[in-house]
């Protein structure tokens, strides 16, 4: 299930199976999805009480999923919203099960082995199936590995690097360093600026999270100093933006993102509070998305900003529900970092930072069959389970 939610190999498998079966790629993907979720639900059913108690610790996430389901009533395509929100609910249940079945160190080991498979598959595709593993059209020569687009490979490798830095194996410790080397190599070969910049920012904040484990009198002055240095660096980077973009072979329009965001805001202004229904906005030349496509002159599949996609689908109502839950998780993550020893204790902070920074220029925040959402749900439930009850006020705690 974890490997499936990464999206790795799916374009190749569906294309090849549909060729032999005579069915379209969507039918093949639906069959794979049904089989995997069927098996997953068998495991969930065997631990339904623990999963139910775990769901009590993910109230804000479940509230967001409920908004997604209810959005079918105002969606511009109710059937698409109902189908995709139902799968989102199933994906969320799987994330809850994962957190109730395994503690954080064991979750990280599972994630690490998953990304070992993804790394191996990506090197294999690029080396032996270059028609799939290397882009031959828009981004000529950029590696996309086992994915259908280079930014998906970059996102996977950014998460993989954070996982390998946080995991500790009981044996096969060399796998950790091989994983870090492999994920960084693939990130470099993808030539994704977003993935490289976001990973660099998150790694630069690693010492800040470690400060929360120090004494108050020692950590606070250092934290203020580091925060001041980061703010100064951000201000300098903003002033030097044209030069930095030129060095990265990018323009000031962020490869068309600025024009896209302006067009998206016009669509948002027409339905700001409730949006167009979960995952129902981007329908190419159908519905409201046609206005965005005509304005930008190309065919984006998403807003290249996860938070804008939340507003497009669920309006500012959905964004508010997500933001409240996200803020609560940060408070718990800081407490978890202080109380949980080892690098695994910093994993929630690292992942929540990834969710923030990566979704500024990519996305999506909320997505079915997506490992990013699975990890977010697992982090949310794990923080509630493993923190003392006094730090999880108002929520049930699984014991």
Secondary structure, 3 states (H helix, E strand, C coil): CHHHHHCCCHHHHHHHHHHHHCCCHHHHHHHHHHHHHHHHHHHHHHCHHHHHHHHHCCHHHHHHHHHHHHHHHCCCCHHHHHHHHHHHHHHHHHHHHHHHHCCHHHHHHHHHHHHHHHHHHHHHHHHHCHHHHECCCCCCCCECCCCCCHHHHHHHHHHHHHHHHHCCCCCCCHHHHHHHHHHHHHHHHHCCHHHHHHHHHHHHCHHHHHHCCCCHHHHHHHHHHHHHHHHHHHHHHHHCHHHHHHHCCCCCCCCCHHHHHHHHHHHHHHCCCCCCCCCCCCCCCCCCHHHHHHHHCCCCCCCCCHHHHHHHHHHHHHHHHHHHHHHHHHHHHHHHHHHCCCHHHHHHHHHHHHHHHHCCCCCCCCCCCCHHHHHHHHHHHHHHHHCCHHHCCCCCCCC
